[in-house]
Amino acid sequence: MMGGSRSGSRLRDDAMEIWRSAVDAVRGDVAVEAKVKFDGQTLAVGGWEIGRDEFDSILLVGTGKATAAMAAGFLRAIGDTIEVRGRINVPRGTAEGLDLGRIEVCEARDPGVNEPTERAWAGTEASLRDVATAPQRELVVVLLSGGGSAMWVAPVEGVSWNDKLAVTRHLSASGASIGELNTVRKRLSRIKGGGLRRVRRAGPMVTLVLSDVIGDPLDTIASGPTVPDLRKPGMALEVLQKFDPQRALPASVYTAVSRPPAEFVWPDAPSRDVVTIGNTPAATAAAAATARRLGYHVSTHDATGQEGTAEEVGVRLADETIDVLHGCGGAMSHPTCLISGGEPVVRLVDAARRGKGGRNQQLVLAAMIRLASSRGFDACDKQRLLFLSGGTDGEDGPTDAAGAILTEGVWDEAQRQGLDPADYLGRNDAYHFFAKTGGLLLTGPTGTNVGDVRIVLAR
């Protein structure tokens, strides 16, 4: 039986309550209902408004891990007096139990496999046709959330679905950031980088965005299908040269990114009808409020730029934890909670050595190793410390876990079984380490996706 002290159980209960409050605050349905208001005369989405006399019906399209929940929230927010049709591309299982009316659901990929599929391609082509042929007096509502780039797939001429899959796999395995990855994907797609807006030649359109990208760059989230591509045309080629110096990727990819971008006359202030409805800071703020209510002294930090690798972030957070445990002469004056949000990257080892895991599991394992090697860290510290890192979407890499939790019980099990954390870390195999020690954070689909939230508790 896996061990753990009574204080450890209290820490775990507190951590899970704090975690759930972060996720609940940015669930797709909750975030949409907070922003969408309809009084029978005017439909308002944040600061954007349209009179009921300006449109006859609504076409709703969207993509992303939280988009099914967003669609359900939108339908509840507007009621049943407006005709709504549409289709969304979402991961399998995320629309189960939701009342989506006439909105068709394309289960574009399986859970834990964040890659383009032929199902996604078919659903994307259907969405493009719907928007291109929508009547001028039909309001087009676009719902976007993180993970959408892999599920709206419409390769440009000359680039095959397999070519795009090869690019996604190569850049992800090489440690490319989401911004770098999407810079390339936009140049290979007919829907990304403003492509969806280009096919909507006339008529109103509004986009609701649940952001999983640091700083909420509208042209990066789901690869910006309704906003201009703000990156210089040559930047996609620069990314490829950085991560594929041997030019091993298909020649069709290099040909496509070297072409001049599609021309389009954008309306004035094209981002005015794109509304961000939730992000990582909203989640960490909710977590902080719950931690304070539970009696913790709270410190929060939200990443403002690229964080580096999961290992680097884990080491930094471990060092901050040591300062909390042993700063000011080694005596803690009050229970402390460190909350942070962001999204690091993982560099994968060769497939022959590679295990299974995700960035949050890798981060916690790196933190564990750093803590164990820190001067003065002892068995007492293990009892009064908890370290959690999880993806708010409930998915961490190609696994069924949202992330990992480091508790006293995990330390004890690792020692009892003679597990070497450094070996698992070096093989990108954090999932199996935490599966053996009882440290996986298992939540299932959450209905949101705003990046990662990390929680450190010390009592």
N, C-alpha and C positions, 0 to 999 in steps of 0.2 A: 504493500500500500504506500502511496506517495505521501510523504510527510508534510509538516507545516504547523507552525505554532498558532495559538489563538489570535495573537496580534497579526500574524500573517493572513489569517482569514478575514480579519477586520480590514486590513489594507486592500485585499482583493475585492471585498464587497464595495469599499469606497471607490476603488479605481473603476470598477464596472459601472457604478452609478454616475461617476464623472464622465466616463466614456459614452455612456448611453445619452447623457444630456447633450454632449457635443454633436452626436449623430442626429438626435431628434430635432435639434434646432435648425438643421439644414436639410431635412428630408425633402425630397422633390415636391410632394404634395403640399407640405406645410409652407415651403418657400414660395410656391406659386400662389397659393391662396392668400398669403400675406401681401402680395404685390398686385394681384388681378382683382379689380372691382368692376361690377356691372350693376347699374341702378335702373336699367330698362331704357335709358336714354343715351348713356355714354359708357363705352368700354375703356377702362383706364388700366394701363400696365406701368406701374411706377409713375414716371412723369410723362409717359406717352399716352395720348388719348385719341379716340375716334368716335364720332357720333353714330348712333344706330342707323340713322338715315343714309349713311355713307356706304353701307355694305349690306348684302342680302344674306350671306351665309359665311361659314368659316371652313377653310381647308387647313387641317393641322398635320404637320409633318415634323419628324424629329429623329434624333439618334442619341444614344448614350446609355450609360449604366443606370442613370436615375430617371430616364425619360418616360418610362411607363408610369411611375409615380407622379411625375410632373403633369402628364396628360390627364390622369385621374383628378389631380388637384385643379387643373384648368376647367374641366367639365363641371366640377362641383361649384367652382367660383362663378361661372356664368349662368348656371341653371339650365333649364330645358326649353327656353323660349327661342333659342337660336339653333338653326340646323348646323351640325358639325359633322364633317366626314374627315377621313385622312388615313395615314399609315405611319408607323414608327418602326425603326430598327433598334432592337434591344437584345441584351443577353437572354438566353433561355432561362425561364423561371421567374424573371423579374416582373412579369405582368400577371402572374397567377393571383386570382382572387380580386382583381381590380375591375371595376365597372368602367369600360372604355367605350361603350356605345358603338358607333359606326367606325371607330378607328381600328384599322387592321394592324395586327401585330406581326412583324417579321422577326422571328427568333434568329437573329443574325449570327450568333455564335454560341458555343457552349460555355458554361461557367469556367473561369480560370484560364481561358484561351483567348488572350487579347490580340487576335490576329484577324486579318480580313479573310472572309470565306466566300464561296460562290453564292450562298444564301444571302449574304450581305450585299453582294453585287446585284442580285436580282431585285432585292428590295430597294436599293438605291436608284436603279434605273426607273422603277415604278414611281418613286417619289419625284424624280426629275420630270417625268412625263406629267404627273399630276400638277405640279407647280407651273410647268410650261403651258399647260392647256387650261388652267383655272380661269374662269370668267373674271373680267375686270372688276366686277362688284363682289367678288368673293375675297374676303380677308384671309390672307395666308399667315398662319401662326406657326413659327418655327421654334421647337423646343430642343435645346442643346445641353448636354452634360458631358462630363469627362468620359473617355472611352469611345466617344463618337467617331473619332478619326478612323478607327479600325472597322467601324460598322457602316459607314457611308463610303462605298467603294465604287468609283466610276473611272476606270483608267482612261487616260487620254489616248488618242489614236497612236498605234505603234507600240504601246506598252500593254503587256498581258497581265492577267490577274496573278499569275505565278511570278512575274517580274516584280510586281508590287509587294507580294508576300516576301520575296527574297530581300528586298530593301528594308522592309519592316523588321525582319528577323536580324539582319546584319547590323543595322544601326542600334537596335535595342540591346543586342548582345555586346556591342562595343562600348556601351555606356553613354550613348548620345542622350542629351536632355530632350524633354518633350518639345521644347522650342526648336531644337535642331532637327528632330525627327519630322515635325510638322512642316518645317521650312521646305524639306524635300518632298513630302507627300503632297503638298499643295500644288507643286509644279507637275505632278504626275496624275492629277485628278481633274475631272470636269465638274465636280461639285464643290470641292474645297477651294479655299482662296477666293471666295466671292462667286463661285460658279453657280450656286443656287440662286443668288440674287440676279445674276445675268439672265437666267432663263425666265424670270418673272418680269416680262417686258413692261407691263402696266398693271396698276392696281395696288392696293395697300398691302404691306407686309410688316410684321413685328416679330422680333426674336427675343426669346427668354433664355438666359444663360445661367446655368449653375456651374460655377467656375472651379476647376481643379488645378489651375495653373497659377503660380505665384505672380501676384501683381495684376491678375485678371486681364491679360492682353486679349482683346476680342478677336484678333486675327490668328491667335494660336489655339484657343479653346475649340475643340473639335475641328481644328484647322480652318476656322473662320469661313464657313460657307456663305454667309450673308454680308460680309464686310470686305473691303479691299485688302489685298495682300500687301502689307506694309514693308515687307523685306525687299531689299534690292534684288533684281533678277539673278545676279551672280552669286548670291549667298547660298543657294541650293547646291551649286557646283562646289563651293568652298566646303560645305559640310561633307559632301561625298569625298572630296580630296582628303579631308581630315581623317575620316573613318574608313576609307577604302583606297589607301594610297597605291595599292597594286592594281586598281581598277578590275577587281574580280566580279563586281556586280554586272548585270546584263548591259550590253552596249545600248540597248533601247532606252535605258534609264538615263544615260548620259546624253543621248540625243534629245530626249524630251526636255531635260532641264536646261539645255543650251538654246532652245527655241525662245523667241521673244514671247512675253506673256500676252494673254488675250487682251484685246482692247475693249474697254467698256466705259461709257460716260456715266459716272456715278452721280446720284442725286446729291444735293447739298447736304452736308453733315450726315453721311450715311450711317454713322453709329448712333444717331438720335433715336432710331427705332430699334435699338438693341439694348435690352435691359438686363443687367446682372442682378440676379435674385438671391444669390448666396455664394459664400466662399469660405476659405479656411479660417480667416479671422473671425467670422461669425460663429464657427464651430468652437474655436478655442475660447472665445468670450463666454459662450454658454457653459463650457467646461469649467472655466474659472469661477463663474457665479456659483456653480454647484459645489466646487471645492471649498469656497469660502463658507458656504452654508454648513458644510460638514466640519468646519473648524480648522481648516488649513490656512496657513500663510501662503499666499499664491504669488508665483512669478510666471509671467507669460512671455513668449517670444514667437513671432510669426516671421518666417523667412521672407526676405525682400528680394532675393535673387537666387541664382543657382547655389545649392547647398553643398555640392560635391558628392562623393560616394556615400553609400549607406554606412560603410565602415568608418569613414571620417566623422560623420554626424554622430554615430554611436560613441566614438571615443570622446568627442566634445561633450556630449551629454553625461557620460560617465565621469569626466573630470568635474563638471558642474555638481554632480551628485556627491562626489567626495568632498567638495567645498562645503556643501550643506551638512554632511555628516560630521566633518572634522574641523570646520572653520571655527574661528573665535574660541580657540582653546579646546575644541572637541565636544562642547556641550551644546545641544540643540535646545533653544528656549521655547520652541513651539513646533507642532507638526507642520511640515512644509510640503507643498505641491509645486512641481515644476511642470508647466504645460507649454508645449511648442507645436507649431504646425509647419509643414513644408512637404517636399517631395524630392528626396535624393535619388541618385541613379545607382545601378549595379553593373559592374563589369563582370561578365561571365567567363569562367574558365572554359577550356576546350570541352566539347561535348563528351569526349571519352572519360573525362574525370568528373563531369558535372553531376551534382545531385539534384535536389529539389528545394525550392525556397522562393522567397520574395524579398523586396528591399526592407520591409519592416522586420521580418525575421532575421535577416542578415544584420540589421542595425542593432537589434537587441543582443544578438550573440556577440557582436563586436564590443558592445558595452560591457557584457559579462566578463569577457576576457580582460578588458581594461580595468575593470573594478578588481578582479582577482589579483592583478599584478600591482595594484596601488598600495603604497606604503600605509600600513596601519589598518587596512581593510580586513575585518575579521568575522568570525561567526556571529557575533552580536550584531554587526552591521547587516548581515544577511537577513536576520530576523526582523529588522525594523525598516526594511527597504523593499519597494516594489517598483519595477521598471516595465512600462507597457508602450508598445508602438503598434499602431494599426492603420490600415487604409479605411477611410470612412465608408468606402463602397462595399466592404466586407470581403474584398478580394486582395490578396497579396501575391503577385506573380501568378504562375500557373499552379495555384494550390487552392484548397477549399478553406483556407484560413485567412482571416483579416490581418493577422500579424502574430505577435508573440508577447507573452508576459513572463518576466523574470521574477520569481518569488523564492522564498526560503526553500519551499518544496522542490523547485527546479534545481537549485544548488545541491540539495541532498541527494536527489535521484541521479544527477550527473556523477556525483562522487560514488554513490553506491554501485552504479553500473560501470564505473571506470571509463566514462566518455571523455574524449579530448575535444573541447570546444574549438580549438584552433584547427583541428583536422576538418571538422564539419564546416567551419567558416571558409577555409581555403578551397573547399570543393563546392561552394555554393549549395550546401546541403543542410541549411539551418532548419528546414521543415522536419526532417527526420530526427534531428537533435531534440527539438521541442516536442515532437510527437512522443518520443521515448520518455521525456521527463515531465509531461503534463503541462507544458507551457504554451500550447497553441491557443491563440485567440480565435474562437470559432463563433461567428455571428450569422452567417448566411447573408443573402442580399439585404441591403439596408434601405434601399430607396433613395440613396444619395451618392454623391461622389465629389468631395471637395479636397482631395489630397489626403495627407496623413496627419494624424494627431498623436503626439507622444505625451505620456503622463508618467511622472516620477513622484512617488510618495515616500516620505521618510517621517517616522514617528520617534 
